[in-house]
């Protein structure tokens, strides 16, 4: 586990595929939402709040894997230009497991 203040969501890195699958199977049993990213022969698993358990901001359609891992998408350029660090942190924090 590599959680820190810079990135508040619970996330795990796996180097062994068997360890990752064991963890993923447990998430499925618990009906726990997550995102998987494969990078540099490692698997990143980001554990998150279920999308229907919170209300997202008007400037986004919700956070999927891209946004949960640092990307930003908005409906239009005006929304994007108005965003600031606080807006992004608040939205990302909605995905934290309570």
C-alpha positions in Angstrom: 0.0 0.0 0.0 1.4 3.4 -0.9 -1.1 6.0 0.4 0.0 9.5 1.1 -1.3 13.0 1.4 -0.3 13.7 -2.2 -2.6 11.0 -3.5 -5.4 10.3 -1.0 -7.1 7.2 -2.6 -6.2 3.8 -1.3 -3.9 2.2 -3.9 -1.7 -0.9 -4.2 1.1 -1.8 -6.6 1.6 -5.5 -7.5 4.6 -7.0 -9.2 3.3 -10.6 -9.1 0.3 -11.3 -11.2 -0.9 -14.0 -8.8 -0.9 -11.5 -5.9 -2.9 -9.0 -8.0 -5.5 -11.6 -9.0 -5.9 -12.8 -5.4 -6.5 -9.2 -4.3 -8.9 -8.5 -7.2 -11.0 -11.6 -6.4 -11.3 -10.3 -2.8 -12.5 -7.0 -4.1 -15.1 -8.7 -6.2 -16.3 -10.8 -3.3 -16.7 -7.6 -1.3 -18.4 -5.8 -4.2 -15.7 -3.1 -3.9 -15.2 -0.8 -6.9 -11.6 -0.3 -8.2 -9.5 0.7 -11.2 -6.6 -1.2 -12.6 -3.7 0.3 -14.5 -0.9 -1.8 -16.0 2.4 0.2 -16.1 6.1 -0.8 -16.3 5.3 -4.5 -15.7 3.4 -3.6 -12.5 -0.3 -3.5 -11.7 -1.7 -0.5 -9.9 -5.1 -1.1 -8.2 -6.9 2.1 -7.0 -9.7 1.3 -4.6 -12.6 3.8 -4.7 -16.0 4.8 -3.6 -18.9 3.5 -5.7 -20.0 6.2 -8.2 -23.7 6.2 -7.1 -22.6 6.8 -3.4 -21.7 10.4 -4.0 -22.7 13.4 -6.2 -20.1 14.6 -8.5 -19.5 18.3 -9.4 -21.4 19.8 -12.3 -18.2 20.2 -14.4 -17.6 16.5 -14.6 -19.6 13.4 -15.6 -17.9 11.5 -12.8 -14.5 10.1 -12.1 -13.5 6.9 -13.9 -10.0 5.3 -14.1 -8.5 8.3 -16.0 -9.6 10.9 -13.6 -8.9 8.8 -10.5 -5.3 8.4 -11.7 -4.8 12.1 -12.3 -6.4 13.1 -15.6 -9.0 15.8 -16.0 -12.0 15.9 -18.4 -14.7 18.5 -18.5 -17.8 19.3 -20.6 -16.2 22.4 -22.1 -13.2 24.7 -22.1 -14.8 27.3 -19.8 -15.3 24.7 -17.0 -11.7 23.6 -17.5 -10.3 27.1 -17.3 -12.3 27.8 -14.1 -11.0 24.7 -12.3 -8.4 25.1 -9.5 -6.5 22.8 -7.2 -9.1 22.9 -4.5 -11.9 21.9 -7.0 -9.8 18.9 -8.2 -8.9 17.8 -4.6 -12.5 18.0 -3.5 -13.7 15.9 -6.4 -11.0 13.3 -5.9 -11.7 13.1 -2.2 -15.2 12.1 -2.9 -13.8 8.8 -4.1 -12.1 8.0 -0.8 -13.4 5.0 1.0 -15.2 6.1 4.2 
